[in-house]
Structure formats: structure tokens, C-alpha cells
Amino acid sequence: MKFFLMVIFLTSLSFTQIYEDVVELNDGSIIKGVIIETKPDEYIKIKSGDNIFVYQMDQINIIKKEEIEGYLFDDPHKSRYFFAPTATPIGSGNSYIRNTWLFFNSLGVSFGENVSTEIGISVFPGDGLNNQLKQFSYKYSTDKTYGDWQSSFGFLYLGQIEFGGGFIFASFTKGDDDNNISITPGLAYFQDSDNGLKFAENLTLVYSGKKRVSNSLSLISENWFFYGEDLFIISNSGFRFFGRQLSVDFSWPFLISSGGSGVGPPLLSFSYTF
């Protein structure tokens, strides 16, 4: 119950209107920022960007507040939805750490503007290092766009050295960093020490979308279609609450197949960009 109250609280904060101070001088100049010091009937100090200005009261025509138009900062994790990638790169010099349900930690690192990798390991209590799940992924985002579409290519591996599986993918994204859709076709593969490497007979398709609805909140939907003798769908929707560097993802997956449907466990992850 406390968790859901926290979710409601964070969501309500994201819709809070954000204002800035506006100082209009007698000569018609307008300075926007945050008033950091006021001495009644003498002067004010206002911080605008990296600059601090001091104005005497007799220089000022009016002081007011205005609602800030647009967004104060970008989504710090625009390179992915919940798990599926977008075609957008992390960006040169950017890295992030991610924690999912406390038991799985990963580190994402960029190598130049278009290349990034992510490595991770689980920390399930009672299991030694050899028994923990390991993750490695790679993504290359192209510079070229075709119309409004950008593309990326990569792979994901999750498992042990002796056995595991993953996903080779191409991702095509249309839109900007705040509002977009992506189509990600991929081919699953599996490997173990006895049978070697095997690929799935059918493609997997992921349809994803993101809609930014306020300064700190985006709605996200990520839908996995596993094709085979029977179609199996994981439809995972939720939201991302974020600041300049930290983001919190919450989603609740639904499982759909020809044999019926069900609800998976809710997913919660924290990511920090540095």
C-alpha cells in the first residue's frame, strides 16, 4: 500500500506547474531566472543561467512569475524504453547504472557518439558468483535518418558462460526523444556447452512507444510478440518518472497466449546517468 501511495505522490509531483521569476526593468529589459536575494526597498539579486544580476528597486518596473514553457531537462534514459532499445544512442561521454528490483545491477557505457554497451550481474542471496546471471549487450546507432526514422543494431546476452540466450536486433525509431514509436525485429538465440549455438526459427517483434506528458513524467508501452506455433505476447506498460540524472521506471506486464492470459509481477527499476 505504501508503495502505491509513493507512486501516486511522484505522479502528482510531475504535473506540478513550474514557474520562474521575471524582472522587467524601466528601460524595457527583461531578465528571467530565480530571485536569490531581496532587500526590501533597496535591491534584488536574480540568477539567470550562470549569471547573477543585482538591480536597485528604482531600476525595476515590475517583478512577476511566469510558467516555464517547454521542459527543463531531457529524459536521461532516452536510449531505451523499459528493456527494449530505441535507435537513440546514449551519447558521447555518458554512462549510467541501473538497478532492477534490487537483485540485478548493470552499467551502461558509451564509446563515442554512436556505440554503447551494458554489462550486468545479479546479486541473488545465497548464490555464488558462478551461479549469478550475467548480462552483456551492445548497440550501434546510425547517423543517417530515413525520413523521420533512425536505426540501430545490436545484441543482448543473458545467462552463464556455459548456457544462456539472447536477442539479435535492429531497432527503428520515429519521432523525437520525448514522443516516439519503435519497431524492433529480432532473432532469439540459445547456447549451451553440449549443443552449441542455436537460433529460433521465427522472428520476435517488439512494438514500443513513449509519450512525455509533463516535465518529469513519460508514459511507456513495450509489447513483445513471440511468433511460433502459438503466438505469445508480453504487453508491458507503465511510466517513467525522472529528473536530470535519475529515473524510476514502473510497469506491469500482461501475458497473452492462445492458451489464456495472465498478469506478471510488477517491474521496478532505478537508473542514474553520470
Backbone as a ProteinNet text record, in pm:
[ID]
protein_1_A
[PRIMARY]
MKFFLMVIFLTSLSFTQIYEDVVELNDGSIIKGVIIETKPDEYIKIKSGDNIFVYQMDQINIIKKEEIEGYLFDDPHKSRYFFAPTATPIGSGNSYIRNTWLFFNSLGVSFGENVSTEIGISVFPGDGLNNQLKQFSYKYSTDKTYGDWQSSFGFLYLGQIEFGGGFIFASFTKGDDDNNISITPGLAYFQDSDNGLKFAENLTLVYSGKKRVSNSLSLISENWFFYGEDLFIISNSGFRFFGRQLSVDFSWPFLISSGGSGVGPPLLSFSYTF
[TERTIARY]
82.4	0	86.7	194.6	283.6	348.7	381.8	445.8	353.7	226.1	132.9	105.9	105.8	92.4	212.3	332.2	450.3	438.6	387.8	369.9	274.8	162.6	65.3	127.7	207	271.8	369.7	454	550.6	480.7	372.9	299.7	237.7	182.5	122.2	227.4	347.2	454.3	492.6	489	534	442.2	317.6	224.4	221.8	306.1	311.3	366.2	298.4	345.3	472.7	565.4	694.3	702.3	742.5	746	888.6	913	1038.7	1009	1106.1	1091.3	1123.7	1047.5	1067.8	1079.4	1190.5	1213.4	1213.8	1122.9	1117.3	1168.6	1274.4	1335.5	1263.5	1294.4	1232.9	1270.3	1388.6	1430.5	1373.8	1287.1	1224.4	1294.8	1414.8	1486.3	1411.2	1419.7	1352.3	1455.4	1462	1554.8	1472.1	1497.5	1425.1	1520.8	1477	1560.4	1499	1585.2	1540	1593.9	1505	1547.7	1606	1734.4	1803.9	1823.2	1802.5	1816.6	1735.3	1666.2	1587.9	1608.7	1637.7	1640.5	1532.8	1426.1	1309.2	1348.8	1293	1310.7	1453.3	1540.9	1678.5	1718.5	1728.2	1776.4	1726.6	1744.2	1723.9	1842.4	1865.9	1962.3	1886.2	1909.3	1842.5	1946.9	1936.6	2026.6	1960.8	2026	1975.9	2084.1	2060.4	2164.7	2279.9	2401.5	2518.7	2551.3	2470.4	2498.5	2408.4	2461.2	2384.3	2383.2	2263	2247.1	2189.5	2233.9	2183.8	2119.3	1994.7	1923.4	1866.1	1881.6	1820.3	1669.7	1594.4	1449.2	1400.2	1471.3	1425.9	1455.3	1529.6	1552.5	1442.2	1358.6	1265.8	1125.7	1063	924.5	827.5	856.4	764.8	841.7	800	851.9	733.2	744.6	634.2	687.5	597.7	632	558.3	627.2	567.3	588.4	490.1	504.5	607.7	699.6	804.4	745.6	770.5	724.5	828.7	779.9	872.1	918.8	1029.5	1080.3	1215	1239.7	1363.8	1482.7	1456.5	1566.2	1515	1609.5	1577.1	1556.5	1492.1	1484.3	1626.6	1680.9	1819.7	1839.4	1729.1	1740.7	1659.7	1681.2	1609.6	1653.9	1763.6	1815.9	1739.4	1644.3	1568.6	1430	1343.1	1213.7	1233.1	1157	1184.7	1303.2	1291.3	1400.5	1438.9	1340.8	1366.8	1442.3	1530.2	1606.2	1527.7	1563.9	1528.3	1649	1636.3	1750.1	1840.4	1800.9	1878.2	1997.7	2116.4	2232.8	2234.8	2316.3	2334.9	2395.2	2487.4	2555.5	2697.6	2786.8	2928.7	2953.9	3034.1	3071.5	2970.3	2857.4	2753.3	2761.5	2731.8	2724.2	2607.9	2564.8	2457.1	2469.5	2413.3	2397.5	2248	2211.8	2069.2	2052.1	1947.4	1913.8	1769.1	1744.1	1608.8	1572.8	1472.3	1423.4	1533.9	1633.9	1744.4	1837.4	1792.1	1869.8	1952.9	1931.7	2008.6	2063.8	2195.3	2262.8	2339.4	2339.9	2411.2	2472.6	2572.4	2644.3	2644.2	2595.6	2597.5	2702.7	2779.5	2890	2887.2	2909.7	2918.2	3063.6	3084.3	3215.6	3199.6	3214.1	3185.2	3037.5	2996.4	2860	2759.5	2800.7	2704.2	2711.5	2812.5	2832.8	2819.8	2748.3	2735.3	2726.1	2763.3	2749.7	2690.5	2634.6	2584.4	2623.2	2682.8	2717.5	2646.6	2604.6	2531.4	2547.9	2511.5	2518.4	2412.6	2351.7	2253.2	2324	2250.7	2305.4	2203	2158.5	2062.6	2129.6	2069.8	2131.1	2148.3	2260.5	2285	2350.4	2354.2	2419.1	2558.7	2653.3	2788.7	2799	2916	2937.1	2911	2950.6	2933.5	2787.1	2699.9	2558.2	2474.4	2534.9	2461.3	2443.2	2332.9	2308.7	2400.7	2456.8	2540	2472.1	2494.6	2435.2	2542.4	2530.3	2614.9	2533.4	2535.7	2464.6	2550.3	2521	2594.1	2493	2510.9	2422.5	2500.7	2474.9	2531	2416.1	2415.1	2311.8	2368.9	2297.4	2345.5	2327.6	2409.7	2395.3	2282.2	2262.3	2166.6	2024.2	1934.3	1791.8	1722.9	1618.5	1541	1401.2	1378.8	1256.6	1268.4	1174.1	1179.3	1230.3	1281.7	1323.6	1474.8	1516	1656.4	1669.5	1785.7	1802.6	1920.2	1914.9	2025.4	2028.5	2143.5	2163.1	2244.2	2215.4	2290.6	2247	2290.7	2254.5	2256.3	2188.6	2182.4	2211.8	2290	2312.7	2285.8	2214.5	2182.8	2194.9	2271.1	2285	2419.3	2470.7	2600.5	2697.6	2821.3	2918.1	2883.2	2835.2	2804	2672.6	2577.5	2448	2384.9	2295.2	2224.7	2159.4	2108.7	2041.3	2037.2	1984.2	1980.8	1898.1	1930.9	1844.7	1933.5	1932.8	1999.3	1892.1	1913.5	1803	1846.8	1747.4	1757.3	1639	1662.7	1556.4	1538.2	1413.4	1381.1	1285.1	1328.4	1255.1	1211.9	1085.8	1032	984.6	1023.2	983.2	1104.4	1081.2	1190.7	1213.7	1300	1334.6	1220	1121.5	1010.3	890	864.4	747.6	791.2	783.8	831.3	767.3	785.1	748.1	866.7	876.6	986.3	934.3	993.5	970.8	1104.9	1109.1	1235.3	1219	1254.7	1258.2	1387.6	1378.9	1497.4	1487.3	1599.8	1607.4	1668.8	1592.8	1641.8	1741.6	1833.6	1930.6	1958.4	2005.2	2034.1	2165.3	2237.4	2362	2386.7	2443.7	2495.7	2616.7	2689.4	2815.5	2794.8	2675	2650.3	2603.8	2512.1	2450.7	2500.9	2581.4	2633.1	2527.9	2543.4	2457.3	2340	2218.9	2100	2016	1960.7	1875.3	1728.9	1641.7	1498.2	1454.3	1350.4	1301.9	1222.2	1170.7	1085.5	1136.9	1106.5	1143.8	1058.8	1115.1	1041.1	1026.2	908.9	886	848.2	907.9	875.8	823.1	703.3	643	639.6	706.5	719.3	682.2	644.1	612.6	630	657.3	673.9	606	534.7	466.8	500.7	570.9	601.7	481.5	435.4	313.3	338.8	459	491.8	643.3	688.4	832	907.1	843.1	913.2	845.2	750.6	676.4	655.3	687.1	658.1	580	484.5	412.2	479.9	498.6	572.5	493.8	493.2	434.1	532.9	554.7	652.4	586.2	571.2	492.1	574	599.2	681.3	591.6	614.6	539.5	635.6	616.4	699.4	621.4	669	599.1	651.4	560.6	593.4	467.9	458	333.9	216.7	242.1	143.5	205.2	125.7	171.2	167.4	278.5	287.3	323.4	247.4	264.3	290.2	389.1	409.3	383.4	275.4	239.8	273	372.1	426.6	412.4	327.9	304	318.4	357	375	426.3	509.7	556.3	702.4	761.5	896.7	887.5	927.5	937.6	1085	1123.8	1267	1298.9	1425.7	1484.6	1597.2	1695.4	1805.6	1891.9	1910.9	2000.8	1935.8	1840.9	1779.1	1643.5	1614.7	1481.4	1432.9	1301.1	1236.2	1135.8	1149.5	1057	967.9	838.2	743.8	650.2	633	543.7	483.7	375.7	306.9	275.1	345.3	326.6	204.1	140.9	31.8	78.1	47.7	90.6	-29.9	-16.7	-129	-81.8	-156.9	-126.8	-255.7	-244.2	-363.9	-424.6	-344.8	-393.6	-456.8	-450.2	-508	-423	-450.1	-377.6	-352.4	-261.4	-228.8	-156.8	-123.7	-56.3	77.4	183	315.1	341	454.2	487.5	523	490.6	527.6	679.2	724.2	866.7	903	1012.9	1058.9	1209.3	1255	1398.5	1436.1	1559.2	1615.7	1739.5	1754.4	1869.5	1926.6	2059.4	2127.4	2232.9	2224	2318.1	2427.3	2551.1	2661.1	2763
-119.7	0	126.1	124.5	239.1	264.2	153.7	168.3	240.3	202.6	265.5	411.1	442.3	581.5	663.4	602.4	670.9	695.2	596.7	611.8	727.7	733.2	841.2	976.1	981.1	1106	1154.1	1063.5	1101.7	1147.1	1078.8	1116.1	1254.7	1283.6	1415.7	1525.6	1497.8	1597.1	1629.5	1529.5	1550.3	1644.9	1661.7	1750.5	1890.5	1911.2	2042.5	2146	2260.6	2365.8	2427.7	2463	2517.7	2661.9	2749.9	2892	2945.1	3060	3131.4	3277.7	3343.9	3486.2	3568.2	3674.1	3763.7	3906.5	3971.8	4110.6	4198	4292.6	4387.4	4522.2	4571	4697.1	4815.8	4935.4	5056.7	5081.8	5031.8	5053	4948.2	4859.1	4758.1	4623.8	4614	4486.6	4386.6	4258.6	4152.1	4046.4	4012.6	3911	3800.7	3676.7	3562.3	3471.1	3421.1	3333	3308.3	3306.4	3281.6	3392.7	3460.6	3563.4	3494.7	3521.7	3452	3540.6	3670.8	3759.3	3886.3	3930.6	4054.2	4135	4264.7	4357.8	4462.1	4457.6	4545.2	4691.3	4749	4890.9	4927.3	4823.3	4855.7	4783.8	4648.8	4577.8	4432.9	4368.1	4223.7	4163.8	4033.8	3956.6	3845.6	3833.3	3729.3	3648.4	3516.3	3426.6	3384.2	3414.9	3379.8	3298.4	3169	3081.9	3073.6	3102.4	3102	3240.3	3339.2	3477.2	3522.6	3611.7	3673	3824.3	3882.9	4025.8	4091.8	4215.2	4293.7	4420.7	4446.4	4565	4640.7	4773.2	4857.6	4863.9	4883.9	4884.4	4995.8	5109.7	5218.3	5191.9	5081.1	5040.3	4948.5	4899	4791.1	4846.2	4801.6	4839.5	4741.1	4609.6	4508.1	4378.8	4305.6	4171.4	4076.2	3966.5	3871	3729.9	3634.6	3495.5	3451.2	3368.5	3312.6	3162.7	3092.5	2948.7	2921.4	2829.3	2795.4	2712.3	2754.3	2679.8	2575.2	2461.7	2355.6	2277.2	2204.8	2118.1	2168.4	2146.8	2193.9	2105.1	1976.9	1883.5	1768.8	1695	1580.5	1455.7	1357.9	1225.4	1169	1138.8	1091.9	951	878.7	742.1	724.3	818.9	819.5	708.4	637.3	533.4	401.8	392.8	268.2	297.6	198.1	201.4	133	28.9	-43.9	-138.1	-224.7	-316.1	-302.3	-280.7	-270	-140.8	-144.3	-23.9	69.7	195.8	288.5	294.5	366.2	385.1	498	569.6	682.2	633.9	685.9	643.4	707.6	652.6	714.2	853.1	866.3	993.9	988.6	1055.7	1052.5	1102	1025.5	1065	1032.8	972.7	941.9	796.5	774.5	640.2	636.3	515.5	504.4	374	372.7	249.9	225.4	96.9	62.1	-50.5	-40.5	-144.1	-184.6	-315.7	-367.5	-459.2	-420.7	-497.2	-534.8	-452.1	-466	-583	-679.9	-801.8	-803.7	-704.4	-705	-565.4	-558.3	-430.7	-433.6	-319.9	-312.3	-174.4	-169.9	-46.8	-28.4	87	120.3	226.3	205.8	296.2	325.8	452.1	488.4	488.5	449.7	456.3	541.3	672.2	761.7	796.1	863.7	913.4	804.1	697	601.4	460.8	429.3	293.3	289.4	190.1	173.1	26.1	-6.2	-141.3	-134.9	-247.2	-257.7	-393.7	-396.1	-521.3	-524.8	-645.4	-654.5	-789.4	-796.6	-921.9	-918.4	-1032.6	-1041.9	-1059.4	-1032.9	-1049	-1124.2	-1240.2	-1319.3	-1375.6	-1356.2	-1404	-1556	-1601	-1744.1	-1809.2	-1741.6	-1797	-1739.1	-1825.4	-1779.5	-1702.3	-1648.1	-1567.4	-1646.4	-1770.9	-1853	-1878.1	-1873	-1901.9	-1777.3	-1660.1	-1537.3	-1519.6	-1454.9	-1423.3	-1309.7	-1326.8	-1222.4	-1166.6	-1037.8	-971.8	-896	-901	-816.6	-775.9	-646.9	-600.1	-497.3	-481.8	-388.7	-322.9	-192.2	-121.5	-19.2	-19.2	82.1	158.3	290.1	375.2	447.8	444.9	509.1	660.5	731.1	876.5	913.5	830.5	863	840.5	924.5	905.6	892.7	814.7	793.6	848.2	969.2	1038.5	1078.7	1036.5	1063.1	941.6	841.2	717	714.2	668.6	640.8	493.6	435.2	291.6	262.2	147.3	96.5	-55.2	-112.9	-256.7	-304.4	-427.5	-476.5	-613.9	-651	-782.5	-776.3	-874.8	-890.9	-1036.1	-1058.5	-1193.8	-1194.8	-1297.3	-1310.9	-1457.7	-1487.2	-1625.3	-1648.8	-1769.7	-1808.9	-1827.5	-1855.7	-1886.2	-2019.5	-2115.7	-2248.7	-2251.5	-2167.8	-2168	-2030.2	-2001	-1872.6	-1844.8	-1726.5	-1690	-1539.9	-1499.3	-1355.9	-1319.5	-1205.2	-1141.3	-1057.4	-1086.4	-1001.9	-914.9	-784.4	-696.2	-582.7	-527.7	-398.1	-316.2	-190.6	-107	16.2	48.9	162.3	253.6	378.5	471.2	593.5	631.8	752.5	847.9	976	1076.5	1139.8	1216	1279.4	1206.7	1264.7	1197	1193	1280.2	1285.4	1203.2	1198.6	1127.9	1046.7	915.7	832.8	694.9	625.7	485.4	409.8	281.7	199	62.1	11.1	-127.2	-198.2	-307.4	-378.4	-525.5	-564.9	-707.1	-769.1	-891.3	-957.6	-1107.6	-1171.4	-1317.2	-1367.4	-1450.7	-1507.1	-1618.5	-1639.2	-1748.2	-1807.7	-1930.9	-2003.2	-2078.1	-2097.3	-2172.4	-2245.9	-2365.2	-2436.4	-2517.3	-2567.8	-2636.5	-2768.4	-2826.3	-2955.1	-2940.5	-2847	-2836.3	-2718.8	-2633	-2519.4	-2410.8	-2333.6	-2217.9	-2256.3	-2219.1	-2244.1	-2116.8	-2089.2	-1973.3	-2015.6	-1927.5	-1953.2	-1958.2	-2032.2	-2045.3	-1923.9	-1846.4	-1731.8	-1603	-1493.4	-1363	-1325.7	-1240.5	-1174.5	-1027.6	-970.5	-828.9	-755.5	-638.3	-554.4	-421.2	-384.1	-255.9	-171.2	-56.2	26.8	171.2	243.8	385.1	460.3	588.8	675.2	808.2	857.8	987.3	1066.1	1178.7	1263.7	1351.2	1347.5	1419.3	1535.9	1546.2	1659.8	1671.3	1764.6	1787.1	1664.3	1583.1	1471.2	1336.7	1325.6	1200.7	1164.4	1038.8	982.5	853.3	830.9	704.3	615.8	489.2	397	268.5	217.2	86.5	6	-118.9	-206.1	-343.1	-387.8	-507.6	-606.4	-723.9	-827.4	-934.6	-964	-1067.4	-1180.4	-1296	-1413.3	-1506.3	-1518.5	-1597.7	-1741.2	-1834.1	-1975.3	-2052.3	-2174.8	-2249.8	-2177.4	-2117.8	-2034.6	-1897.5	-1793.6	-1657.7	-1629.3	-1578.4	-1541.8	-1393.6	-1317.1	-1172.3	-1131.3	-1046.3	-978.7	-830.2	-780.4	-639.5	-568.9	-480.7	-420.3	-268.1	-210	-65.8	-6.4	121.5	189.2	329.7	376.7	514.2	525.5	637.4	675.2	811.5	817	942.4	978.2	1099.6	1128.6	1274	1293.5	1425.7	1440.5	1523.9	1547	1423.1	1345	1230.1	1099.3	1107.6	987.3	961.4	834.7	798.1	673.8	663.8	548.4	494.3	366.3	300.8	204.6	214.1	120.3	70.8	-60	-118.1	-247.6	-289.8	-412.9	-493.3	-604.4	-680.3	-771.8	-783.4	-878.8	-984.3	-1109.6	-1221.7	-1275.8	-1288	-1329.5	-1439.8	-1548	-1657.9	-1724.4	-1818.6	-1890	-1973.6	-2007.3	-2088.7	-2009	-1876.3	-1793.9	-1670.3	-1603.3	-1481.6	-1475.6	-1387.7	-1373	-1241.7	-1219.2	-1096.3	-1132.5	-1069.4	-1092.6	-1004.3	-1022.5	-937.7	-797.4	-696	-558.3	-542.8	-454.1	-431.8	-291.6	-280.9	-152.3	-143	-35.3	-16.4	129.5	149.7	282.4	297.6	412.1	437.6	575.2	582.1	708.3	733.5	847.3	884.6	974.4	949.1	1033	1054.1
0	0	0	82.9	87.8	-47.9	-117.9	-249.3	-346.2	-349.2	-442.7	-404.4	-275.1	-234.6	-283.1	-278.9	-328.3	-477.2	-552.7	-696.4	-726.7	-654	-674.4	-641.5	-534.4	-494.9	-601.4	-652.3	-755.2	-882.3	-918	-1038.6	-1024.5	-906.7	-886.1	-891	-839.6	-845.1	-988.6	-1075.7	-1213	-1289.8	-1243.2	-1311.3	-1248.7	-1147.4	-1084.2	-1181.8	-1191	-1279.5	-1224.4	-1313.7	-1275.7	-1322.8	-1231.8	-1261.3	-1246.3	-1310.4	-1294.1	-1264.7	-1202.7	-1173.9	-1298.2	-1317.4	-1431.1	-1378.2	-1411	-1370.6	-1495.8	-1501.7	-1612.9	-1565.2	-1632	-1592.5	-1657.4	-1606.4	-1659.8	-1805.7	-1848.2	-1987.5	-2082.7	-2031.3	-2114.8	-2114.9	-2055.9	-2049.6	-1961.5	-1999.4	-1924.3	-1887.4	-1761.1	-1710.9	-1646.4	-1687.4	-1633.5	-1557.8	-1444.8	-1364.6	-1229.1	-1124.3	-987.1	-898.1	-829.7	-734.8	-612.1	-584.7	-476.5	-353.3	-367.7	-251.3	-275.3	-171.5	-178.6	-51.5	-69.7	43.3	16.9	95.1	67.6	49.3	-54.9	-88.6	-129.5	-146.8	-186.8	-315.4	-313	-432.4	-431.2	-548.4	-559.4	-633.3	-610	-687.5	-759.1	-887.8	-966	-1041.5	-1034.5	-1106.9	-1236.2	-1347.2	-1480.1	-1550	-1566.5	-1620.4	-1522.6	-1570.3	-1482.6	-1427.4	-1460.7	-1421.7	-1307.5	-1223.4	-1115.1	-1137.2	-1140.2	-1164.1	-1038.5	-1012.1	-899.7	-955.1	-913.1	-960.1	-840.1	-844.5	-743.8	-771.3	-664.5	-679.5	-772.3	-775.1	-861.9	-1010.2	-1040.4	-1179.6	-1231.6	-1139.9	-1173.8	-1193.7	-1303.1	-1330.3	-1266.1	-1282.7	-1228.8	-1204.5	-1101.4	-1072.4	-1072.4	-1144.6	-1153.9	-1173.7	-1173.4	-1202.3	-1327.7	-1408.5	-1529.2	-1531.6	-1585	-1602.5	-1711.7	-1684.3	-1780.2	-1893.5	-2015.7	-2132.2	-2170.7	-2220.9	-2259.7	-2138	-2152.7	-2047.5	-1997.9	-1869.7	-1809.6	-1844.2	-1872.3	-1898	-1984	-2041.3	-2125.7	-2041.1	-2100.4	-2040.1	-2034.7	-1916.2	-1908.4	-1962.7	-1990.2	-2040.9	-2169	-2260.5	-2387.5	-2481.2	-2449.3	-2537.9	-2526.9	-2433.1	-2417.7	-2361.7	-2374	-2307.4	-2170.8	-2139.4	-2016.6	-2036.8	-2137.6	-2172.1	-2318.9	-2404.9	-2548.6	-2579.9	-2680.8	-2715.3	-2805.8	-2802.3	-2908.6	-3002.1	-3112.4	-3201.2	-3154.8	-3049.9	-2999.6	-2918.3	-2943.7	-2864.9	-2726.8	-2637.2	-2505.8	-2521	-2613.5	-2634	-2582.8	-2650.5	-2616.8	-2474.6	-2401.6	-2266.3	-2158.8	-2194.7	-2096.5	-2051.2	-1924.6	-1867.7	-1769.9	-1734.1	-1636.3	-1559.5	-1441.6	-1364.4	-1348.1	-1347.4	-1337.6	-1236.8	-1158.2	-1061.5	-1081.4	-1096.5	-1116.7	-1000.9	-926.3	-811.3	-713.1	-702.2	-606.9	-637.4	-717.5	-736.8	-864.7	-951.3	-1075.5	-1101.3	-1115.1	-1135.1	-1266.7	-1336.7	-1463.8	-1482.2	-1569.3	-1600.7	-1751.8	-1797.5	-1939.6	-1967.4	-2073.7	-2106.8	-2255.5	-2292.7	-2434	-2478.5	-2602.6	-2665.9	-2791.6	-2774.7	-2884.9	-2888.3	-2993.1	-3003.8	-3034.6	-3103.9	-3158.4	-3100.4	-3022.1	-2972.8	-2821.6	-2770.7	-2625.9	-2590.9	-2469.1	-2416.6	-2276.8	-2233.3	-2096.9	-2042.4	-1923.8	-1857.2	-1723.1	-1681.4	-1556.3	-1490.9	-1364.5	-1290.4	-1180.4	-1153.9	-1046.5	-912.7	-806.1	-671	-585.5	-635.3	-560	-435.1	-318.4	-194.2	-193.9	-141.7	-127.8	-246.6	-361.9	-480.3	-493.9	-528.7	-551.3	-681.2	-705.4	-824.7	-952.3	-953.8	-1074.6	-1107.5	-1007.6	-1030	-1058	-1049.6	-1078.3	-1228.6	-1267.2	-1408	-1452.6	-1572.4	-1630.5	-1754.9	-1779.9	-1895.4	-1972.5	-2104.7	-2189	-2310.7	-2344.1	-2462.7	-2535.8	-2662.7	-2749.7	-2843.2	-2868	-2961.2	-3041.6	-3171.2	-3260.3	-3325.2	-3310.1	-3368.7	-3489.6	-3598.6	-3720.7	-3714.3	-3790.2	-3802.1	-3896.6	-3998.9	-4103.4	-4056	-4104.9	-4083.1	-4218.3	-4221.2	-4343.5	-4317.9	-4369.8	-4332.1	-4186.1	-4104.2	-3959.8	-3881.9	-3951.2	-3886.2	-3865.3	-3747.2	-3718.1	-3684.8	-3709.6	-3688.5	-3596.2	-3532.2	-3451.2	-3463	-3429.1	-3441.5	-3320.6	-3275.5	-3161	-3117.6	-2998.1	-2943.7	-2791.5	-2732.1	-2586.9	-2553.4	-2446.3	-2396	-2246.6	-2199.4	-2058.2	-2019.7	-1916.4	-1872.5	-1806.2	-1826.1	-1774	-1890.1	-1857.4	-1962.6	-2028.5	-1948.1	-2001	-2077.5	-2038.3	-2106.5	-2092.9	-2186	-2181.7	-2315	-2329.5	-2453.5	-2469	-2583.2	-2607.8	-2728.1	-2782.8	-2881.8	-2972.7	-3102.1	-3201.4	-3264.9	-3269	-3307.2	-3399.4	-3466	-3533.9	-3484.5	-3449.7	-3395.5	-3483	-3513.1	-3599.7	-3524.1	-3501.5	-3416.9	-3496.1	-3480.9	-3544.5	-3436.7	-3449.5	-3353	-3288.3	-3181.1	-3109.6	-2977.6	-2893.3	-2768.7	-2668.5	-2684.8	-2590.2	-2633.6	-2764	-2816.4	-2937.6	-2927.6	-3037.5	-3035.2	-3145.8	-3156.6	-3213.6	-3182.7	-3233.9	-3274.2	-3380.6	-3423	-3414.4	-3340.8	-3318.6	-3354.7	-3477.4	-3510.1	-3457.8	-3413.5	-3360.4	-3371.2	-3352.7	-3359	-3229.3	-3158.7	-3033.8	-3061.5	-2969.4	-2982.2	-2844.6	-2844.7	-2721.5	-2739.3	-2630.6	-2639.2	-2507.9	-2519.6	-2402.7	-2445.3	-2348.3	-2377	-2449.9	-2440.4	-2505.3	-2649.3	-2674.5	-2807.5	-2889.5	-2831	-2906	-2924.2	-3031.8	-3057.4	-3147	-3107.5	-3187.7	-3194.8	-3313.2	-3333.6	-3339.8	-3296.1	-3304.2	-3450.6	-3478.3	-3615.5	-3660.6	-3566.6	-3601.6	-3538.8	-3606	-3554.3	-3432.6	-3349.3	-3242.9	-3281.9	-3261.5	-3290.9	-3162.7	-3145.9	-3030.1	-3081.7	-3038.9	-3072.7	-2946	-2951.1	-2830.8	-2861.6	-2758	-2774.1	-2643.8	-2657.6	-2540.2	-2565.8	-2463.8	-2470.6	-2345.6	-2363.5	-2248.8	-2219.3	-2094.5	-2059.1	-1965.1	-1910.3	-1824.6	-1816.3	-1733.4	-1722.5	-1673.9	-1590.4	-1526.3	-1544.6	-1637.2	-1649.8	-1796.2	-1829.7	-1961.4	-1944.9	-2034	-2039.7	-2143	-2110	-2196.1	-2212.9	-2335.3	-2363.3	-2446.7	-2405.3	-2471.3	-2489.2	-2613.5	-2642	-2724.4	-2666.3	-2729	-2790.2	-2917.4	-2989	-3025.8	-2962.9	-2988.7	-3082.1	-3204.4	-3305.3	-3305.6	-3322.8	-3329.5	-3364.8	-3317.4	-3337.8	-3271.1	-3158.3	-3089.8	-3065.3	-3084.2	-3058.8	-2908.9	-2857.5	-2716.1	-2707.6	-2628.9	-2620.9	-2476.8	-2457.5	-2329.6	-2353.4	-2296.6	-2311.1	-2179.9	-2185.1	-2063.9	-2073.4	-1991.6	-1996	-1857.3	-1852.8	-1725.3	-1747.6	-1657.1	-1667.3	-1624.3	-1661.7	-1618.2	-1551.6	-1425.2	-1352.6	-1345.4	-1385.1	-1397	-1367.5	-1330	-1315.4	-1416	-1383.5	-1477.3	-1493.9	-1387.7	-1393.7	-1348.9	-1259.1	-1202.5	-1264.9	-1293.8	-1341.8	-1269.2	-1255.2	-1193.6	-1293.9	-1330.7	-1423	-1345.8	-1370.5	-1310.9	-1419.7	-1427.3	-1528.2	-1474.4	-1541.7	-1500.7	-1626.4	-1649.9	-1773.8	-1769.9	-1887.2	-1907.6	-2007.1	-1980	-2062.6	-2137.7	-2270.1	-2354.2	-2447.7	-2454.9	-2546.8	-2589.2	-2682.3	-2728.1	-2616.8	-2516.7	-2406.4	-2294.6	-2302.5	-2197.6	-2173.8	-2064.8	-2031.9	-1881.9	-1843.6	-1702.5	-1678.6	-1553.5	-1513	-1452.1	-1500.6	-1446.1	-1325.5	-1259.6	-1144.3	-1189.5	-1109.6	-1145.7	-1150.1	-1236.1	-1254.8	-1208.3	-1135.6	-1084.8	-1103.7	-1164.8	-1183.8	-1163	-1118.3	-1095.5	-1182.8	-1247.1	-1332.2	-1300.8	-1302	-1273.1	-1379.4	-1447	-1550.7	-1493.9	-1535.9	-1490.2	-1600.9
[MASK]
++++++++++++++++++++++++++++++++++++++++++++++++++++++++++++++++++++++++++++++++++++++++++++++++++++++++++++++++++++++++++++++++++++++++++++++++++++++++++++++++++++++++++++++++++++++++++++++++++++++++++++++++++++++++++++++++++++++++++++++++++++++++++++++++++++++++++++++++++

